[in-house]
Amino acid sequence: MEERKPPDLMHSAAIHLLRRVARVDDESGIGPARLSALSVLVYRGALTLSELADAERVTAPTMTRVVDGLERDSLARREPHPEDGRSVRVVVTARGHGLFQHARRRRLDVLDDLFAGASATELGTLARAAEIIERALSTRGPSRK
């Protein structure tokens, strides 16, 4: 059997890891698309609908439906764009921020449990790997669509 290369190993591990932590996302009660959009708004701040659609790699009509749901649940709101009177920005509300942080904590709890048996050396290796991945993502320019 051929030895698997690091990108292949990372790809497989990332998919399995995301599936594992995503299991607790249902507890948020808002669904994965809205939770993901909320994450973008929490970390990037106010965005136009098209910027948010681009970030989430969906069409503008799809993002409009997602934002409609976030507004219905008082998790985000549309506000006039300060520089373009024809446009609006989507802003996360305090309730949305709290819900997102609670959902994030549940995901981190899953990871804490998953790696509870790891040695200090293994945890250090994971931290270094995460740093390498973050650095590569920040220096390689935009991802392919």
Contacts in CASP RR format, 6 or more apart in sequence:
PFRMAT RR
TARGET T0000
AUTHOR 0000-0000-0000
METHOD contacts of the structure
MODEL  1
MEERKPPDLMHSAAIHLLRRVARVDDESGIGPARLSALSVLVYRGALTLS
ELADAERVTAPTMTRVVDGLERDSLARREPHPEDGRSVRVVVTARGHGLF
QHARRRRLDVLDDLFAGASATELGTLARAAEIIERALSTRGPSRK
4 12 0 8 1.000
10 133 0 8 1.000
17 111 0 8 1.000
20 110 0 8 1.000
20 114 0 8 1.000
21 107 0 8 1.000
21 110 0 8 1.000
21 111 0 8 1.000
22 32 0 8 1.000
22 107 0 8 1.000
23 110 0 8 1.000
24 103 0 8 1.000
24 106 0 8 1.000
24 107 0 8 1.000
24 109 0 8 1.000
24 110 0 8 1.000
25 31 0 8 1.000
25 32 0 8 1.000
25 35 0 8 1.000
25 103 0 8 1.000
25 106 0 8 1.000
25 107 0 8 1.000
27 103 0 8 1.000
27 106 0 8 1.000
28 35 0 8 1.000
28 99 0 8 1.000
28 102 0 8 1.000
28 103 0 8 1.000
28 106 0 8 1.000
30 38 0 8 1.000
30 70 0 8 1.000
30 73 0 8 1.000
30 75 0 8 1.000
30 99 0 8 1.000
33 56 0 8 1.000
33 58 0 8 1.000
33 62 0 8 1.000
33 66 0 8 1.000
34 66 0 8 1.000
34 69 0 8 1.000
34 70 0 8 1.000
34 73 0 8 1.000
34 75 0 8 1.000
35 100 0 8 1.000
35 103 0 8 1.000
36 56 0 8 1.000
37 52 0 8 1.000
37 56 0 8 1.000
37 63 0 8 1.000
37 66 0 8 1.000
37 67 0 8 1.000
37 70 0 8 1.000
37 76 0 8 1.000
38 70 0 8 1.000
38 75 0 8 1.000
38 76 0 8 1.000
38 92 0 8 1.000
38 96 0 8 1.000
38 99 0 8 1.000
38 100 0 8 1.000
39 100 0 8 1.000
39 104 0 8 1.000
40 47 0 8 1.000
40 52 0 8 1.000
40 55 0 8 1.000
40 56 0 8 1.000
41 47 0 8 1.000
41 52 0 8 1.000
41 76 0 8 1.000
41 90 0 8 1.000
41 91 0 8 1.000
41 92 0 8 1.000
42 92 0 8 1.000
42 96 0 8 1.000
42 97 0 8 1.000
42 100 0 8 1.000
42 101 0 8 1.000
44 55 0 8 1.000
45 91 0 8 1.000
45 92 0 8 1.000
46 79 0 8 1.000
46 89 0 8 1.000
46 90 0 8 1.000
46 91 0 8 1.000
47 55 0 8 1.000
47 89 0 8 1.000
47 90 0 8 1.000
48 81 0 8 1.000
48 87 0 8 1.000
48 88 0 8 1.000
48 89 0 8 1.000
48 90 0 8 1.000
49 60 0 8 1.000
49 63 0 8 1.000
49 64 0 8 1.000
49 67 0 8 1.000
49 88 0 8 1.000
49 90 0 8 1.000
50 60 0 8 1.000
50 63 0 8 1.000
52 63 0 8 1.000
52 67 0 8 1.000
52 90 0 8 1.000
53 59 0 8 1.000
53 60 0 8 1.000
53 62 0 8 1.000
53 63 0 8 1.000
56 63 0 8 1.000
56 66 0 8 1.000
57 145 0 8 1.000
58 66 0 8 1.000
67 76 0 8 1.000
67 78 0 8 1.000
67 90 0 8 1.000
69 75 0 8 1.000
70 76 0 8 1.000
70 90 0 8 1.000
70 96 0 8 1.000
71 77 0 8 1.000
71 78 0 8 1.000
73 95 0 8 1.000
74 93 0 8 1.000
74 95 0 8 1.000
74 96 0 8 1.000
75 92 0 8 1.000
75 93 0 8 1.000
75 95 0 8 1.000
75 96 0 8 1.000
75 99 0 8 1.000
76 90 0 8 1.000
76 91 0 8 1.000
76 92 0 8 1.000
76 93 0 8 1.000
76 96 0 8 1.000
77 90 0 8 1.000
77 91 0 8 1.000
77 93 0 8 1.000
78 88 0 8 1.000
78 89 0 8 1.000
78 90 0 8 1.000
78 91 0 8 1.000
79 88 0 8 1.000
79 89 0 8 1.000
79 91 0 8 1.000
80 87 0 8 1.000
80 88 0 8 1.000
80 89 0 8 1.000
81 87 0 8 1.000
81 88 0 8 1.000
81 89 0 8 1.000
82 89 0 8 1.000
92 100 0 8 1.000
115 122 0 8 1.000
115 123 0 8 1.000
115 126 0 8 1.000
118 126 0 8 1.000
END
